[in-house]
Amino acid sequence: MDQFAISIGAKISEYAVEPIGRWLCYSFRYSSNIENMKKEEELLRVDKNSLQLRVDAAIRNGEKIYDSVNSWLAKVDAETEKVSKVLEGSAEVKTGCSIGACLDLKQRHRLSREAERIVKDMAEVRGKGNLTKFPIVLLHKS
């Protein structure tokens, strides 16, 4: 009988307590997830600016740019737009609160989870933009 109660308790814990803990974890990691997102955005922005300089120079020389390069630059813009939206949401929620203390758990969870997803997406985009050997020119001007 005791093992039956333990088994029931384990299942309740598995289906109820773990998801709640996971949900609260996003809320408590809000600050670190937002900071990680800002850092990853800065790294991505530096990579984009570096590549954009090369692209601009190639265009000035009359060279055609690979579509994959333009696609990567567009993905970077899309990711930075997502970051801006999350930061705007964070700023809206903090308005009127001292040091963000009024930021409710549901909003913290949503923004933190979104920031974590964005960090993964930005890391993937940065990985695809191998800038050291990224060919940007399709045809050289003769």
C-alpha angles and dihedrals in degrees: 000000000000092000090052090055091047090050091050091047091051092051092048089050091048095051102033114022099042096054091047091050091048090049093050091046090066090052093051093045092050096113095046093046091051091048092048089051092051092049093048090048090053092051090048092047091052091050091048093049091049092051093042090058090054092047092049091050091050091049091050087054090054095251125145117238124225114255089231089062092052089045091053091050090051091050090052090052090050092051093048089050089056090051091051091052093051092048091048090051090050092050093048092052093047093051109117094012127109109240091340093290092140093058102126122226096245093054092043089052094049095047094043093049091047091049091052091051091047091052090055092047093048092048089052092049091048090051091053091050096069092178100185093066100019108133109216103174121079099183128015118225111249 
